[in-house]
Amino acid sequence: MTRWARANNHRHKPSNATPWNQMWQTSKKANNGQGSSQLSTNAQKLSVKQNQQGGAIHKTKKKKKDYNNEDVNGFIDYLKQSGQPLPLDYVGVEAESEIFKEELSVALKKDKRKNDRRIKRQKAKQNNMICFKCRKTGHGLADCPQAEEDQDLGRGICYRCGSTEHEIHRCRAKIDPAVGEFPFAKCFICGASGHVSRSCPDNPKGVYSQGGSCRVCGSVEHFQKDCPENRSSGNSVTVGRWSNQMSADHEDIPGPVNKVKTKGQKIVTF
C-alpha cells in the first residue's frame, strides 16, 4: 500500500509501503477492542434493567397452535376398552359429541312422530270416506267394486259437456239450461241421468250425506255458505230512522257481537 506523507499540505512524497503482517495485527487489535467495549456496555444496560425490574426478566409467551383432537388409528378407542384415563384435551371433544348425538336423536324422534301423525290422518280420512255408489265407508267412487260393473255410470268424464279431458270444476262449456245443469251425470240413488244425487228428489239427505241441513233456511239442497237468504241479508244496506226527540249528534252504537269460538292451540308434550 502506498502512503503519502503530507508536509505543509502541499508536498507529496511517496513513503514505504506498510507490510501485510503489520496491517493484519493492527486490524485485529482494533476489532478486539471494539467488541469488548460493546460487551461491557451491554452488560451495564442489562444490570441496570434488572435493578429496575427487581431482577426478574419476563419473556413474551407465544400462543400455542390449535390442534384438532382427532382419534388417530383408534387410539382413543383402545384407551376406553382398556380402562385407561383419557387425555384432558379429548374430554371436552367427547362431551360435545355426546351433546350432538342427543340433539340428533331428539330431532329424529320428532320427525318420526310427525310422519306417524301424517300417516294416521291419511288413514282416518280414508276410513271416513263414503262411496257415492254403495254408500259404504273405506273407499271412494274410483275404487268401488260395484261401480266397475256399471258401465253406464260415466266415471272420469265431465258431467256438463261429457269430455274426458277435464273434470266438472274446470269445465267452461255453455249448455242449454233446458237440458239441465248436468246432462251427462247419472244419479246414484234413482239411476236416472240428468242430475246428481244431491238434486235427486228421492234423496232425503241432499248434499248432507251424514245428515243435517242449512242452519239459515233449513234446506238440504245447498250448504250454509251458499244459502240465498244468507247472501241477501249480508249484501243489504239498512238505514236507521230518526225521530223528533233524537239529538242531532246522535250516533248508532253497535251492540255486542257474538264471537265464534275458535279452537285453541294444541300443545303436544314430549
C-alpha positions, 0 to 999 in steps of 0.5 A: 500500500502506498502512503503519502506523507503530507508536509505543509499540505502541499508536498507529496512524497511517496513513503514505504509501503506498510507490510501485510503482517503489520496491517493484519495485527493492527486490524485485529487489535482494533476489532478486539477492542471494539467488541469488548467495549460493546460487551461491557456496555451491554452488560451495564444496560442489562444490570441496570434493567434488572435493578429496575425490574427487581431482577426478574426478566419476563419473556413474551409467551407465544400462543400455542397452535390449535390442534384438532383432537382427532382419534388417530388409528383408534387410539382413543378407542383402545384407551376406553376398552382398556380402562385407561384415563383419557387425555384432558384435551379429548374430554371436552371433544367427547362431551360435545359429541355426546351433546350432538348425538342427543340433539340428533336423536331428539330431532329424529324422534320428532320427525318420526312422530310427525310422519306417524301423525301424517300417516294416521290422518291419511288413514282416518280420512280414508276410513271416513270416506263414503262411496257415492255408489254403495254408500259404504265407508273405506273407499271412494267412487274410483275404487268401488267394486260395484261401480266397475260393473256399471258401465253406464255410470260415466266415471272420469268424464265431465258431467256438463259437456261429457269430455274426458279431458277435464273434470266438472270444476274446470269445465267452461262449456255453455249448455242449454239450461233446458237440458239441465245443469248436468246432462251427462251425470247419472244419479246414484240413488234413482239411476236416472241421468240428468242430475246428481244425487244431491238434486235427486228428489228421492234423496232425503239427505241432499248434499248432507250425506251424514245428515243435517241441513242449512242452519239459515233456511233449513234446506238440504239442497245447498250448504250454509255458505251458499244459502240465498237468504244468507247472501241477501241479508249480508249484501243489504244496506239498512238505514236507521230512522230518526225521530223528533226527540233524537239529538242531532249528534246522535250516533248508532252504537253497535251492540255486542257481537257474538264471537265464534269460538275458535279452537285453541292451540294444541300443545303436544308434550314430549 
